[in-house]
Amino acid sequence: MADEQIPKKQIPKIHKCIAVLWPSFLTAVVATGLFFSAFDPDELFPFNETLEISPLGIYTIGFFIFWLITAVSGIGTLYFAITNCMQKNPDFRG
């Protein structure tokens, strides 16, 4: 009994991924809708330059950019929440 270590509390990695990716996905959906409601994809490029990308392609790229931005924000939030818990409770292992 003395040699056995008590397992420390740990959040599974899949829970961390879901806690970051799902809210950031929903936020990216809303951000994409709001952004492209205000801005036409054809008007985003300066000097009337045209690209060989369809408006749907621009919407898709915009969605993934918003998803990346919100996911990075969520990762930062998760990091600071876990480190805060570790400071208050040394037995906690995020």
N, C-alpha and C positions, 0 to 999 in steps of 0.2 A: 504494500500500500504506500509506503513512503517513497518508493521509486517511481510510482505512477504520477504522471503529470495531469493535472486537471485541464481539460481542453478549454481554451479561451474562446470567448464569444467571437464569431467571425461572420461577416455578411458574405454570402456566396456571390461569386463574380457575376453570375447571370442576373441576380437581383440588382446589382450595381448597374449593369448594362441596361436593363429594363427601366430602372429609375432615371437614367439619363436619356436614353433614346426615345422612349415613348412620349414624354412631355415635350421634348424638343421636336419630334415629328409633328405633333399637334400644333405647336407654336409656329413651325415652318409652314404648315398648311394655311393658317390664318394670315401670317406675314406675307406669303405669296399672293393670296387673294387680295389683301389690302394694297400691296405694292402695285400689282398689275391692274388693279381697278383705277389707280391714279395715273399710271404711266403705260403708254402703249409701247410694246416691244420694238416697233419700228422707229420710235422717236428716242430710244435710249442711246443710239450711236451718234457721235458728233459729226458735223459737216456732211450730213446726209449720206454717210457711208452705208453700204449694204453688205451684209454677210450672207453666206449661203446656208443660213440656219433659218428654219421655219419658226413662226411664232410659238408653236408648241415646243420646239427645241429650246427656245429662250425661256419659256415658262419652266421647263424641266431643269435647266441649268440654274435658274433663279431659285427654284425650290430647294435644290441640293445645296446651294450657297447658304440660304437661310437655315437649312437643317444643320449644316456644319457650324455656323455661327452659334446657334442655340445649343447644340450639343457641347461645344467647347465651354460655353457658359455653364451648362449643367455639370460638366466634369469638374469645373472649378468649384462650384457649389458643393458637390459631393466630397471633393478633397477637403475643403475647409470644414465641412460638417463632421467628417470622420476624424480629422486631426483634433477638432474641438472635443469630440467624445473621448478620444484617447488621452487628452490632457486631464479631463475630469475623472475618467475611470481608467486607470492603468491596465486593468485586466481586459479591456476591450481591444480587439484586434480587427480593424476594418478590413 
